[in-house]
Each structure stands twice: as C-alpha cells, then as structure tokens.
C-alpha cells in the first residue's frame, strides 16, 4: 500500500463550493478529483488541459473599439509625443 500525505491549499470559498457540487454530481469527492488531476499532470508531464488567454466581454469590446478607431479617418493620429502633448494642452 502507498503511503499518503496531507496537502493543504487555499482557495476562494465560492470556488470550493462549486467544485464540491460538481464533483459530487460526478460521484467524486475533492480528494479523488485532485488526485485524478495530479495523476494526469504527472502522466502527461504538464497541465492536463489547454490553458489559454481568452478575453472577457469588456476586453473584446475594447479591442473592437480600438480597431474601429484605427480605421476612422476623423481620428487624428500621432507619430511623436511632442505633437500629442501639444494638442492635449491646447
């Protein structure tokens, strides 16, 4: 039989509650779910799922606004800071 050890982690209370509800629905407890995650990480020698930077709705809106500004002929652009600051002060 393998020896076992305790692991303590800190996490958001709401996240823990949601995870416990999910795992319970799947017939698992937190210990079994975390052990499954760790076994897969060791087996794959990395995080066992894709990690990406997915922008949220606010970031997507800002990106669209920036894109529209760059194509708007009525928006003045600057090639140096002196001109920009001169216009800001006027």
PDB file with one MODEL, atoms N, CA, C and O in Angstrom:
MODEL        1
ATOM      1  N   UNK A   1       0.834  -1.186   0.000  1.00  0.00           N
ATOM      2  CA  UNK A   1       0.000   0.000   0.000  1.00  0.00           C
ATOM      3  C   UNK A   1       0.878   1.249   0.000  1.00  0.00           C
ATOM      4  O   UNK A   1       1.886   1.301   0.706  1.00  0.00           O
ATOM      5  N   UNK A   2       0.497   2.260  -0.793  1.00  0.00           N
ATOM      6  CA  UNK A   2       1.243   3.513  -0.841  1.00  0.00           C
ATOM      7  C   UNK A   2       0.991   4.337   0.405  1.00  0.00           C
ATOM      8  O   UNK A   2      -0.109   4.344   0.956  1.00  0.00           O
ATOM      9  N   UNK A   3       2.030   5.031   0.837  1.00  0.00           N
ATOM     10  CA  UNK A   3       1.842   5.984   1.925  1.00  0.00           C
ATOM     11  C   UNK A   3       1.052   7.169   1.387  1.00  0.00           C
ATOM     12  O   UNK A   3       1.091   7.452   0.189  1.00  0.00           O
ATOM     13  N   UNK A   4       0.344   7.853   2.255  1.00  0.00           N
ATOM     14  CA  UNK A   4      -0.373   9.054   1.836  1.00  0.00           C
ATOM     15  C   UNK A   4       0.068  10.220   2.702  1.00  0.00           C
ATOM     16  O   UNK A   4       0.629  10.044   3.784  1.00  0.00           O
ATOM     17  N   UNK A   5      -0.196  11.395   2.205  1.00  0.00           N
ATOM     18  CA  UNK A   5       0.156  12.610   2.921  1.00  0.00           C
ATOM     19  C   UNK A   5      -0.964  13.622   2.760  1.00  0.00           C
ATOM     20  O   UNK A   5      -1.773  13.518   1.838  1.00  0.00           O
ATOM     21  N   UNK A   6      -1.013  14.581   3.638  1.00  0.00           N
ATOM     22  CA  UNK A   6      -1.998  15.646   3.541  1.00  0.00           C
ATOM     23  C   UNK A   6      -1.423  16.804   2.751  1.00  0.00           C
ATOM     24  O   UNK A   6      -0.235  17.108   2.849  1.00  0.00           O
ATOM     25  N   UNK A   7      -2.276  17.448   1.967  1.00  0.00           N
ATOM     26  CA  UNK A   7      -1.905  18.630   1.208  1.00  0.00           C
ATOM     27  C   UNK A   7      -2.928  19.705   1.549  1.00  0.00           C
ATOM     28  O   UNK A   7      -4.133  19.462   1.487  1.00  0.00           O
ATOM     29  N   UNK A   8      -2.455  20.876   1.904  1.00  0.00           N
ATOM     30  CA  UNK A   8      -3.362  21.991   2.196  1.00  0.00           C
ATOM     31  C   UNK A   8      -3.236  23.037   1.103  1.00  0.00           C
ATOM     32  O   UNK A   8      -2.129  23.416   0.722  1.00  0.00           O
ATOM     33  N   UNK A   9      -4.368  23.501   0.599  1.00  0.00           N
ATOM     34  CA  UNK A   9      -4.372  24.577  -0.388  1.00  0.00           C
ATOM     35  C   UNK A   9      -5.394  25.618   0.037  1.00  0.00           C
ATOM     36  O   UNK A   9      -6.388  25.290   0.685  1.00  0.00           O
ATOM     37  N   UNK A  10      -5.156  26.856  -0.321  1.00  0.00           N
ATOM     38  CA  UNK A  10      -6.098  27.934  -0.051  1.00  0.00           C
ATOM     39  C   UNK A  10      -6.806  28.259  -1.359  1.00  0.00           C
ATOM     40  O   UNK A  10      -6.180  28.336  -2.416  1.00  0.00           O
ATOM     41  N   UNK A  11      -8.118  28.448  -1.274  1.00  0.00           N
ATOM     42  CA  UNK A  11      -8.872  28.818  -2.458  1.00  0.00           C
ATOM     43  C   UNK A  11     -10.098  29.607  -2.049  1.00  0.00           C
ATOM     44  O   UNK A  11     -10.505  29.606  -0.887  1.00  0.00           O
ATOM     45  N   UNK A  12     -10.663  30.266  -3.012  1.00  0.00           N
ATOM     46  CA  UNK A  12     -11.881  31.037  -2.817  1.00  0.00           C
ATOM     47  C   UNK A  12     -12.994  30.119  -2.309  1.00  0.00           C
ATOM     48  O   UNK A  12     -13.165  29.010  -2.815  1.00  0.00           O
ATOM     49  N   UNK A  13     -13.739  30.575  -1.324  1.00  0.00           N
ATOM     50  CA  UNK A  13     -14.796  29.768  -0.715  1.00  0.00           C
ATOM     51  C   UNK A  13     -15.842  29.364  -1.745  1.00  0.00           C
ATOM     52  O   UNK A  13     -16.274  28.212  -1.776  1.00  0.00           O
ATOM     53  N   UNK A  14     -16.249  30.304  -2.586  1.00  0.00           N
ATOM     54  CA  UNK A  14     -17.285  30.011  -3.588  1.00  0.00           C
ATOM     55  C   UNK A  14     -16.781  28.996  -4.620  1.00  0.00           C
ATOM     56  O   UNK A  14     -17.526  28.108  -5.035  1.00  0.00           O
ATOM     57  N   UNK A  15     -15.521  29.130  -5.028  1.00  0.00           N
ATOM     58  CA  UNK A  15     -14.950  28.175  -5.979  1.00  0.00           C
ATOM     59  C   UNK A  15     -14.947  26.774  -5.376  1.00  0.00           C
ATOM     60  O   UNK A  15     -15.291  25.806  -6.054  1.00  0.00           O
ATOM     61  N   UNK A  16     -14.564  26.662  -4.112  1.00  0.00           N
ATOM     62  CA  UNK A  16     -14.546  25.349  -3.450  1.00  0.00           C
ATOM     63  C   UNK A  16     -15.948  24.752  -3.418  1.00  0.00           C
ATOM     64  O   UNK A  16     -16.129  23.567  -3.700  1.00  0.00           O
ATOM     65  N   UNK A  17     -16.924  25.562  -3.081  1.00  0.00           N
ATOM     66  CA  UNK A  17     -18.307  25.079  -3.007  1.00  0.00           C
ATOM     67  C   UNK A  17     -18.776  24.581  -4.380  1.00  0.00           C
ATOM     68  O   UNK A  17     -19.367  23.507  -4.492  1.00  0.00           O
ATOM     69  N   UNK A  18     -18.505  25.375  -5.418  1.00  0.00           N
ATOM     70  CA  UNK A  18     -18.905  24.984  -6.774  1.00  0.00           C
ATOM     71  C   UNK A  18     -18.212  23.703  -7.212  1.00  0.00           C
ATOM     72  O   UNK A  18     -18.833  22.831  -7.819  1.00  0.00           O
ATOM     73  N   UNK A  19     -16.925  23.590  -6.904  1.00  0.00           N
ATOM     74  CA  UNK A  19     -16.168  22.390  -7.277  1.00  0.00           C
ATOM     75  C   UNK A  19     -16.707  21.170  -6.539  1.00  0.00           C
ATOM     76  O   UNK A  19     -16.862  20.103  -7.133  1.00  0.00           O
ATOM     77  N   UNK A  20     -16.992  21.323  -5.249  1.00  0.00           N
ATOM     78  CA  UNK A  20     -17.522  20.192  -4.486  1.00  0.00           C
ATOM     79  C   UNK A  20     -18.879  19.740  -5.034  1.00  0.00           C
ATOM     80  O   UNK A  20     -19.155  18.542  -5.099  1.00  0.00           O
ATOM     81  N   UNK A  21     -19.722  20.698  -5.428  1.00  0.00           N
ATOM     82  CA  UNK A  21     -21.021  20.340  -6.008  1.00  0.00           C
ATOM     83  C   UNK A  21     -20.841  19.590  -7.330  1.00  0.00           C
ATOM     84  O   UNK A  21     -21.512  18.589  -7.580  1.00  0.00           O
ATOM     85  N   UNK A  22     -19.935  20.080  -8.168  1.00  0.00           N
ATOM     86  CA  UNK A  22     -19.663  19.432  -9.442  1.00  0.00           C
ATOM     87  C   UNK A  22     -19.141  18.024  -9.228  1.00  0.00           C
ATOM     88  O   UNK A  22     -19.652  17.072  -9.818  1.00  0.00           O
ATOM     89  N   UNK A  23     -18.124  17.889  -8.385  1.00  0.00           N
ATOM     90  CA  UNK A  23     -17.529  16.579  -8.164  1.00  0.00           C
ATOM     91  C   UNK A  23     -18.543  15.615  -7.553  1.00  0.00           C
ATOM     92  O   UNK A  23     -18.563  14.433  -7.896  1.00  0.00           O
ATOM     93  N   UNK A  24     -19.368  16.109  -6.665  1.00  0.00           N
ATOM     94  CA  UNK A  24     -20.407  15.266  -6.075  1.00  0.00           C
ATOM     95  C   UNK A  24     -21.354  14.742  -7.150  1.00  0.00           C
ATOM     96  O   UNK A  24     -21.711  13.564  -7.151  1.00  0.00           O
ATOM     97  N   UNK A  25     -21.758  15.625  -8.066  1.00  0.00           N
ATOM     98  CA  UNK A  25     -22.613  15.203  -9.184  1.00  0.00           C
ATOM     99  C   UNK A  25     -21.941  14.131 -10.038  1.00  0.00           C
ATOM    100  O   UNK A  25     -22.610  13.286 -10.633  1.00  0.00           O
ATOM    101  N   UNK A  26     -20.613  14.177 -10.090  1.00  0.00           N
ATOM    102  CA  UNK A  26     -19.855  13.195 -10.872  1.00  0.00           C
ATOM    103  C   UNK A  26     -19.507  11.949 -10.055  1.00  0.00           C
ATOM    104  O   UNK A  26     -18.860  11.031 -10.556  1.00  0.00           O
ATOM    105  N   UNK A  27     -19.941  11.926  -8.799  1.00  0.00           N
ATOM    106  CA  UNK A  27     -19.662  10.778  -7.944  1.00  0.00           C
ATOM    107  C   UNK A  27     -18.265  10.806  -7.345  1.00  0.00           C
ATOM    108  O   UNK A  27     -17.724   9.764  -6.976  1.00  0.00           O
ATOM    109  N   UNK A  28     -17.686  11.981  -7.249  1.00  0.00           N
ATOM    110  CA  UNK A  28     -16.329  12.126  -6.726  1.00  0.00           C
ATOM    111  C   UNK A  28     -16.332  13.038  -5.510  1.00  0.00           C
ATOM    112  O   UNK A  28     -17.272  13.802  -5.292  1.00  0.00           O
ATOM    113  N   UNK A  29     -15.266  12.946  -4.722  1.00  0.00           N
ATOM    114  CA  UNK A  29     -15.050  13.949  -3.686  1.00  0.00           C
ATOM    115  C   UNK A  29     -13.838  14.780  -4.097  1.00  0.00           C
ATOM    116  O   UNK A  29     -13.179  14.468  -5.089  1.00  0.00           O
ATOM    117  N   UNK A  30     -13.546  15.823  -3.347  1.00  0.00           N
ATOM    118  CA  UNK A  30     -12.452  16.724  -3.700  1.00  0.00           C
ATOM    119  C   UNK A  30     -11.115  15.988  -3.747  1.00  0.00           C
ATOM    120  O   UNK A  30     -10.308  16.234  -4.644  1.00  0.00           O
ATOM    121  N   UNK A  31     -10.871  15.091  -2.797  1.00  0.00           N
ATOM    122  CA  UNK A  31      -9.608  14.351  -2.768  1.00  0.00           C
ATOM    123  C   UNK A  31      -9.432  13.507  -4.023  1.00  0.00           C
ATOM    124  O   UNK A  31      -8.362  13.516  -4.631  1.00  0.00           O
ATOM    125  N   UNK A  32     -10.468  12.784  -4.414  1.00  0.00           N
ATOM    126  CA  UNK A  32     -10.383  11.933  -5.604  1.00  0.00           C
ATOM    127  C   UNK A  32     -10.192  12.782  -6.856  1.00  0.00           C
ATOM    128  O   UNK A  32      -9.391  12.433  -7.724  1.00  0.00           O
ATOM    129  N   UNK A  33     -10.924  13.898  -6.958  1.00  0.00           N
ATOM    130  CA  UNK A  33     -10.799  14.779  -8.130  1.00  0.00           C
ATOM    131  C   UNK A  33      -9.389  15.361  -8.223  1.00  0.00           C
ATOM    132  O   UNK A  33      -8.806  15.395  -9.307  1.00  0.00           O
ATOM    133  N   UNK A  34      -8.839  15.816  -7.104  1.00  0.00           N
ATOM    134  CA  UNK A  34      -7.492  16.387  -7.122  1.00  0.00           C
ATOM    135  C   UNK A  34      -6.448  15.307  -7.443  1.00  0.00           C
ATOM    136  O   UNK A  34      -5.482  15.571  -8.158  1.00  0.00           O
ATOM    137  N   UNK A  35      -6.645  14.099  -6.915  1.00  0.00           N
ATOM    138  CA  UNK A  35      -5.730  13.005  -7.223  1.00  0.00           C
ATOM    139  C   UNK A  35      -5.773  12.680  -8.714  1.00  0.00           C
ATOM    140  O   UNK A  35      -4.735  12.438  -9.329  1.00  0.00           O
ATOM    141  N   UNK A  36      -6.978  12.675  -9.298  1.00  0.00           N
ATOM    142  CA  UNK A  36      -7.103  12.433 -10.740  1.00  0.00           C
ATOM    143  C   UNK A  36      -6.347  13.502 -11.533  1.00  0.00           C
ATOM    144  O   UNK A  36      -5.621  13.192 -12.479  1.00  0.00           O
ATOM    145  N   UNK A  37      -6.526  14.759 -11.136  1.00  0.00           N
ATOM    146  CA  UNK A  37      -5.824  15.854 -11.816  1.00  0.00           C
ATOM    147  C   UNK A  37      -4.313  15.659 -11.729  1.00  0.00           C
ATOM    148  O   UNK A  37      -3.612  15.754 -12.737  1.00  0.00           O
ATOM    149  N   UNK A  38      -3.814  15.388 -10.530  1.00  0.00           N
ATOM    150  CA  UNK A  38      -2.373  15.242 -10.342  1.00  0.00           C
ATOM    151  C   UNK A  38      -1.811  14.039 -11.099  1.00  0.00           C
ATOM    152  O   UNK A  38      -0.725  14.123 -11.672  1.00  0.00           O
ATOM    153  N   UNK A  39      -2.543  12.918 -11.105  1.00  0.00           N
ATOM    154  CA  UNK A  39      -2.078  11.744 -11.862  1.00  0.00           C
ATOM    155  C   UNK A  39      -1.974  12.060 -13.350  1.00  0.00           C
ATOM    156  O   UNK A  39      -1.006  11.674 -14.004  1.00  0.00           O
ATOM    157  N   UNK A  40      -2.964  12.755 -13.879  1.00  0.00           N
ATOM    158  CA  UNK A  40      -2.932  13.121 -15.296  1.00  0.00           C
ATOM    159  C   UNK A  40      -1.790  14.097 -15.584  1.00  0.00           C
ATOM    160  O   UNK A  40      -1.128  13.984 -16.616  1.00  0.00           O
ATOM    161  N   UNK A  41      -1.553  15.050 -14.685  1.00  0.00           N
ATOM    162  CA  UNK A  41      -0.451  16.001 -14.869  1.00  0.00           C
ATOM    163  C   UNK A  41       0.886  15.268 -14.912  1.00  0.00           C
ATOM    164  O   UNK A  41       1.731  15.557 -15.759  1.00  0.00           O
ATOM    165  N   UNK A  42       1.075  14.320 -13.997  1.00  0.00           N
ATOM    166  CA  UNK A  42       2.322  13.543 -13.973  1.00  0.00           C
ATOM    167  C   UNK A  42       2.428  12.689 -15.226  1.00  0.00           C
ATOM    168  O   UNK A  42       3.492  12.623 -15.842  1.00  0.00           O
ATOM    169  N   UNK A  43       1.346  12.039 -15.608  1.00  0.00           N
ATOM    170  CA  UNK A  43       1.339  11.166 -16.786  1.00  0.00           C
ATOM    171  C   UNK A  43       1.686  11.956 -18.050  1.00  0.00           C
ATOM    172  O   UNK A  43       2.450  11.485 -18.893  1.00  0.00           O
ATOM    173  N   UNK A  44       1.123  13.156 -18.176  1.00  0.00           N
ATOM    174  CA  UNK A  44       1.351  13.980 -19.379  1.00  0.00           C
ATOM    175  C   UNK A  44       2.570  14.885 -19.260  1.00  0.00           C
ATOM    176  O   UNK A  44       2.993  15.500 -20.239  1.00  0.00           O
ATOM    177  N   UNK A  45       3.126  14.963 -18.069  1.00  0.00           N
ATOM    178  CA  UNK A  45       4.252  15.849 -17.805  1.00  0.00           C
ATOM    179  C   UNK A  45       3.897  17.301 -18.116  1.00  0.00           C
ATOM    180  O   UNK A  45       4.687  18.041 -18.703  1.00  0.00           O
ATOM    181  N   UNK A  46       2.706  17.683 -17.714  1.00  0.00           N
ATOM    182  CA  UNK A  46       2.225  19.045 -17.908  1.00  0.00           C
ATOM    183  C   UNK A  46       0.792  19.161 -17.417  1.00  0.00           C
ATOM    184  O   UNK A  46       0.211  18.197 -16.919  1.00  0.00           O
ATOM    185  N   UNK A  47       0.237  20.343 -17.562  1.00  0.00           N
ATOM    186  CA  UNK A  47      -1.159  20.556 -17.192  1.00  0.00           C
ATOM    187  C   UNK A  47      -2.023  19.728 -18.142  1.00  0.00           C
ATOM    188  O   UNK A  47      -1.825  19.792 -19.355  1.00  0.00           O
ATOM    189  N   UNK A  48      -2.966  18.959 -17.626  1.00  0.00           N
ATOM    190  CA  UNK A  48      -3.713  18.037 -18.490  1.00  0.00           C
ATOM    191  C   UNK A  48      -4.884  18.658 -19.247  1.00  0.00           C
ATOM    192  O   UNK A  48      -5.849  17.969 -19.576  1.00  0.00           O
ATOM    193  N   UNK A  49      -4.802  19.925 -19.515  1.00  0.00           N
ATOM    194  CA  UNK A  49      -5.804  20.594 -20.330  1.00  0.00           C
ATOM    195  C   UNK A  49      -5.174  21.847 -20.911  1.00  0.00           C
ATOM    196  O   UNK A  49      -4.149  22.319 -20.418  1.00  0.00           O
ATOM    197  N   UNK A  50      -5.781  22.384 -21.950  1.00  0.00           N
ATOM    198  CA  UNK A  50      -5.243  23.573 -22.600  1.00  0.00           C
ATOM    199  C   UNK A  50      -5.469  24.796 -21.730  1.00  0.00           C
ATOM    200  O   UNK A  50      -6.547  24.976 -21.164  1.00  0.00           O
ATOM    201  N   UNK A  51      -4.462  25.624 -21.627  1.00  0.00           N
ATOM    202  CA  UNK A  51      -4.575  26.888 -20.911  1.00  0.00           C
ATOM    203  C   UNK A  51      -4.375  27.989 -21.938  1.00  0.00           C
ATOM    204  O   UNK A  51      -3.368  28.023 -22.646  1.00  0.00           O
ATOM    205  N   UNK A  52      -5.343  28.883 -22.009  1.00  0.00           N
ATOM    206  CA  UNK A  52      -5.225  29.976 -22.968  1.00  0.00           C
ATOM    207  C   UNK A  52      -5.751  31.254 -22.357  1.00  0.00           C
ATOM    208  O   UNK A  52      -6.477  31.234 -21.363  1.00  0.00           O
ATOM    209  N   UNK A  53      -5.383  32.345 -22.951  1.00  0.00           N
ATOM    210  CA  UNK A  53      -5.853  33.644 -22.504  1.00  0.00           C
ATOM    211  C   UNK A  53      -7.059  34.021 -23.345  1.00  0.00           C
ATOM    212  O   UNK A  53      -6.916  34.514 -24.464  1.00  0.00           O
ATOM    213  N   UNK A  54      -8.228  33.793 -22.811  1.00  0.00           N
ATOM    214  CA  UNK A  54      -9.464  34.098 -23.508  1.00  0.00           C
ATOM    215  C   UNK A  54      -9.956  35.448 -22.989  1.00  0.00           C
ATOM    216  O   UNK A  54     -10.231  35.585 -21.797  1.00  0.00           O
ATOM    217  N   UNK A  55     -10.070  36.438 -23.862  1.00  0.00           N
ATOM    218  CA  UNK A  55     -10.509  37.753 -23.383  1.00  0.00           C
ATOM    219  C   UNK A  55     -11.967  37.733 -22.934  1.00  0.00           C
ATOM    220  O   UNK A  55     -12.798  37.025 -23.503  1.00  0.00           O
ATOM    221  N   UNK A  56     -12.261  38.525 -21.899  1.00  0.00           N
ATOM    222  CA  UNK A  56     -13.639  38.632 -21.438  1.00  0.00           C
ATOM    223  C   UNK A  56     -14.393  39.645 -22.307  1.00  0.00           C
ATOM    224  O   UNK A  56     -13.805  40.257 -23.198  1.00  0.00           O
ATOM    225  N   UNK A  57     -15.677  39.818 -22.053  1.00  0.00           N
ATOM    226  CA  UNK A  57     -16.530  40.678 -22.878  1.00  0.00           C
ATOM    227  C   UNK A  57     -16.026  42.121 -22.891  1.00  0.00           C
ATOM    228  O   UNK A  57     -16.054  42.773 -23.935  1.00  0.00           O
ATOM    229  N   UNK A  58     -15.569  42.625 -21.753  1.00  0.00           N
ATOM    230  CA  UNK A  58     -15.077  44.012 -21.688  1.00  0.00           C
ATOM    231  C   UNK A  58     -13.827  44.189 -22.549  1.00  0.00           C
ATOM    232  O   UNK A  58     -13.683  45.194 -23.245  1.00  0.00           O
ATOM    233  N   UNK A  59     -12.932  43.213 -22.495  1.00  0.00           N
ATOM    234  CA  UNK A  59     -11.706  43.286 -23.298  1.00  0.00           C
ATOM    235  C   UNK A  59     -12.030  43.187 -24.787  1.00  0.00           C
ATOM    236  O   UNK A  59     -11.446  43.904 -25.598  1.00  0.00           O
ATOM    237  N   UNK A  60     -12.949  42.311 -25.143  1.00  0.00           N
ATOM    238  CA  UNK A  60     -13.356  42.181 -26.549  1.00  0.00           C
ATOM    239  C   UNK A  60     -13.950  43.493 -27.051  1.00  0.00           C
ATOM    240  O   UNK A  60     -13.651  43.926 -28.164  1.00  0.00           O
ATOM    241  N   UNK A  61     -14.792  44.130 -26.232  1.00  0.00           N
ATOM    242  CA  UNK A  61     -15.383  45.421 -26.619  1.00  0.00           C
ATOM    243  C   UNK A  61     -14.306  46.482 -26.806  1.00  0.00           C
ATOM    244  O   UNK A  61     -14.374  47.270 -27.750  1.00  0.00           O
ATOM    245  N   UNK A  62     -13.317  46.513 -25.922  1.00  0.00           N
ATOM    246  CA  UNK A  62     -12.224  47.479 -26.038  1.00  0.00           C
ATOM    247  C   UNK A  62     -11.398  47.225 -27.293  1.00  0.00           C
ATOM    248  O   UNK A  62     -10.965  48.167 -27.956  1.00  0.00           O
ATOM    249  N   UNK A  63     -11.182  45.957 -27.617  1.00  0.00           N
ATOM    250  CA  UNK A  63     -10.431  45.619 -28.827  1.00  0.00           C
ATOM    251  C   UNK A  63     -11.185  46.062 -30.084  1.00  0.00           C
ATOM    252  O   UNK A  63     -10.588  46.577 -31.030  1.00  0.00           O
ATOM    253  N   UNK A  64     -12.505  45.854 -30.081  1.00  0.00           N
ATOM    254  CA  UNK A  64     -13.313  46.285 -31.226  1.00  0.00           C
ATOM    255  C   UNK A  64     -13.301  47.805 -31.351  1.00  0.00           C
ATOM    256  O   UNK A  64     -13.223  48.340 -32.458  1.00  0.00           O
ATOM    257  N   UNK A  65     -13.378  48.500 -30.218  1.00  0.00           N
ATOM    258  CA  UNK A  65     -13.340  49.962 -30.245  1.00  0.00           C
ATOM    259  C   UNK A  65     -12.001  50.454 -30.781  1.00  0.00           C
ATOM    260  O   UNK A  65     -11.961  51.378 -31.594  1.00  0.00           O
ATOM    261  N   UNK A  66     -10.918  49.851 -30.335  1.00  0.00           N
ATOM    262  CA  UNK A  66      -9.589  50.238 -30.814  1.00  0.00           C
ATOM    263  C   UNK A  66      -9.461  49.993 -32.310  1.00  0.00           C
ATOM    264  O   UNK A  66      -8.884  50.807 -33.032  1.00  0.00           O
ATOM    265  N   UNK A  67      -9.998  48.876 -32.770  1.00  0.00           N
ATOM    266  CA  UNK A  67      -9.962  48.564 -34.196  1.00  0.00           C
ATOM    267  C   UNK A  67     -10.735  49.598 -35.004  1.00  0.00           C
ATOM    268  O   UNK A  67     -10.267  50.037 -36.054  1.00  0.00           O
ATOM    269  N   UNK A  68     -11.908  49.989 -34.528  1.00  0.00           N
ATOM    270  CA  UNK A  68     -12.714  50.975 -35.266  1.00  0.00           C
ATOM    271  C   UNK A  68     -12.040  52.340 -35.261  1.00  0.00           C
ATOM    272  O   UNK A  68     -12.117  53.071 -36.249  1.00  0.00           O
ATOM    273  N   UNK A  69     -11.378  52.693 -34.158  1.00  0.00           N
ATOM    274  CA  UNK A  69     -10.674  53.980 -34.089  1.00  0.00           C
ATOM    275  C   UNK A  69      -9.542  54.023 -35.105  1.00  0.00           C
ATOM    276  O   UNK A  69      -9.319  55.050 -35.746  1.00  0.00           O
ATOM    277  N   UNK A  70      -8.822  52.903 -35.255  1.00  0.00           N
ATOM    278  CA  UNK A  70      -7.693  52.906 -36.194  1.00  0.00           C
ATOM    279  C   UNK A  70      -8.145  53.068 -37.639  1.00  0.00           C
ATOM    280  O   UNK A  70      -7.358  53.486 -38.488  1.00  0.00           O
ATOM    281  N   UNK A  71      -9.411  52.741 -37.932  1.00  0.00           N
ATOM    282  CA  UNK A  71      -9.916  52.869 -39.299  1.00  0.00           C
ATOM    283  C   UNK A  71     -10.783  54.110 -39.506  1.00  0.00           C
ATOM    284  O   UNK A  71     -11.315  54.324 -40.595  1.00  0.00           O
ATOM    285  N   UNK A  72     -10.924  54.929 -38.458  1.00  0.00           N
ATOM    286  CA  UNK A  72     -11.753  56.132 -38.544  1.00  0.00           C
ATOM    287  C   UNK A  72     -10.909  57.284 -39.072  1.00  0.00           C
ATOM    288  O   UNK A  72      -9.953  57.695 -38.413  1.00  0.00           O
ATOM    289  N   UNK A  73     -11.244  57.819 -40.258  1.00  0.00           N
ATOM    290  CA  UNK A  73     -10.444  58.902 -40.829  1.00  0.00           C
ATOM    291  C   UNK A  73     -10.563  60.208 -40.041  1.00  0.00           C
ATOM    292  O   UNK A  73      -9.750  61.112 -40.234  1.00  0.00           O
ATOM    293  N   UNK A  74     -11.548  60.325 -39.167  1.00  0.00           N
ATOM    294  CA  UNK A  74     -11.730  61.545 -38.381  1.00  0.00           C
ATOM    295  C   UNK A  74     -10.902  61.566 -37.090  1.00  0.00           C
ATOM    296  O   UNK A  74     -10.877  62.573 -36.382  1.00  0.00           O
ATOM    297  N   UNK A  75     -10.232  60.464 -36.791  1.00  0.00           N
ATOM    298  CA  UNK A  75      -9.408  60.388 -35.587  1.00  0.00           C
ATOM    299  C   UNK A  75      -7.977  60.729 -35.968  1.00  0.00           C
ATOM    300  O   UNK A  75      -7.382  60.103 -36.844  1.00  0.00           O
ATOM    301  N   UNK A  76      -7.431  61.750 -35.281  1.00  0.00           N
ATOM    302  CA  UNK A  76      -6.073  62.183 -35.573  1.00  0.00           C
ATOM    303  C   UNK A  76      -5.073  61.242 -34.912  1.00  0.00           C
ATOM    304  O   UNK A  76      -5.224  60.891 -33.742  1.00  0.00           O
ATOM    305  N   UNK A  77      -4.067  60.841 -35.651  1.00  0.00           N
ATOM    306  CA  UNK A  77      -3.004  60.001 -35.124  1.00  0.00           C
ATOM    307  C   UNK A  77      -1.743  60.817 -34.891  1.00  0.00           C
ATOM    308  O   UNK A  77      -1.604  61.919 -35.421  1.00  0.00           O
ATOM    309  N   UNK A  78      -0.843  60.288 -34.115  1.00  0.00           N
ATOM    310  CA  UNK A  78       0.404  60.981 -33.789  1.00  0.00           C
ATOM    311  C   UNK A  78       1.581  60.053 -34.040  1.00  0.00           C
ATOM    312  O   UNK A  78       1.507  58.845 -33.818  1.00  0.00           O
ATOM    313  N   UNK A  79       2.670  60.654 -34.509  1.00  0.00           N
ATOM    314  CA  UNK A  79       3.894  59.883 -34.714  1.00  0.00           C
ATOM    315  C   UNK A  79       4.953  60.220 -33.675  1.00  0.00           C
ATOM    316  O   UNK A  79       5.995  59.568 -33.607  1.00  0.00           O
ATOM    317  N   UNK A  80       4.678  61.261 -32.852  1.00  0.00           N
ATOM    318  CA  UNK A  80       5.611  61.572 -31.763  1.00  0.00           C
ATOM    319  C   UNK A  80       4.854  62.186 -30.590  1.00  0.00           C
ATOM    320  O   UNK A  80       3.771  62.749 -30.751  1.00  0.00           O
ATOM    321  N   UNK A  81       5.443  62.066 -29.424  1.00  0.00           N
ATOM    322  CA  UNK A  81       4.793  62.518 -28.198  1.00  0.00           C
ATOM    323  C   UNK A  81       4.680  64.027 -28.099  1.00  0.00           C
ATOM    324  O   UNK A  81       3.723  64.538 -27.517  1.00  0.00           O
ATOM    325  N   UNK A  82       5.644  64.751 -28.660  1.00  0.00           N
ATOM    326  CA  UNK A  82       5.586  66.213 -28.576  1.00  0.00           C
ATOM    327  C   UNK A  82       4.303  66.743 -29.204  1.00  0.00           C
ATOM    328  O   UNK A  82       3.649  67.614 -28.630  1.00  0.00           O
ATOM    329  N   UNK A  83       3.933  66.226 -30.383  1.00  0.00           N
ATOM    330  CA  UNK A  83       2.707  66.671 -31.038  1.00  0.00           C
ATOM    331  C   UNK A  83       1.467  66.289 -30.210  1.00  0.00           C
ATOM    332  O   UNK A  83       0.528  67.075 -30.080  1.00  0.00           O
ATOM    333  N   UNK A  84       1.485  65.088 -29.664  1.00  0.00           N
ATOM    334  CA  UNK A  84       0.374  64.637 -28.855  1.00  0.00           C
ATOM    335  C   UNK A  84       0.191  65.543 -27.628  1.00  0.00           C
ATOM    336  O   UNK A  84      -0.920  65.992 -27.347  1.00  0.00           O
ATOM    337  N   UNK A  85       1.285  65.807 -26.901  1.00  0.00           N
ATOM    338  CA  UNK A  85       1.178  66.654 -25.703  1.00  0.00           C
ATOM    339  C   UNK A  85       0.787  68.089 -26.063  1.00  0.00           C
ATOM    340  O   UNK A  85       0.041  68.732 -25.325  1.00  0.00           O
ATOM    341  N   UNK A  86       1.281  68.582 -27.174  1.00  0.00           N
ATOM    342  CA  UNK A  86       0.920  69.942 -27.616  1.00  0.00           C
ATOM    343  C   UNK A  86      -0.591  70.023 -27.828  1.00  0.00           C
ATOM    344  O   UNK A  86      -1.229  70.978 -27.387  1.00  0.00           O
ATOM    345  N   UNK A  87      -1.167  69.020 -28.504  1.00  0.00           N
ATOM    346  CA  UNK A  87      -2.614  69.020 -28.740  1.00  0.00           C
ATOM    347  C   UNK A  87      -3.392  68.817 -27.439  1.00  0.00           C
ATOM    348  O   UNK A  87      -4.467  69.393 -27.274  1.00  0.00           O
ATOM    349  N   UNK A  88      -2.875  68.022 -26.528  1.00  0.00           N
ATOM    350  CA  UNK A  88      -3.568  67.806 -25.257  1.00  0.00           C
ATOM    351  C   UNK A  88      -3.623  69.085 -24.424  1.00  0.00           C
ATOM    352  O   UNK A  88      -4.602  69.328 -23.719  1.00  0.00           O
ATOM    353  N   UNK A  89      -2.580  69.895 -24.507  1.00  0.00           N
ATOM    354  CA  UNK A  89      -2.516  71.130 -23.727  1.00  0.00           C
ATOM    355  C   UNK A  89      -3.352  72.251 -24.345  1.00  0.00           C
ATOM    356  O   UNK A  89      -3.699  73.215 -23.663  1.00  0.00           O
ATOM    357  N   UNK A  90      -3.672  72.129 -25.628  1.00  0.00           N
ATOM    358  CA  UNK A  90      -4.422  73.221 -26.273  1.00  0.00           C
ATOM    359  C   UNK A  90      -5.928  73.053 -26.117  1.00  0.00           C
ATOM    360  O   UNK A  90      -6.695  73.884 -26.601  1.00  0.00           O
TER     361      UNK A  90
ENDMDL
END
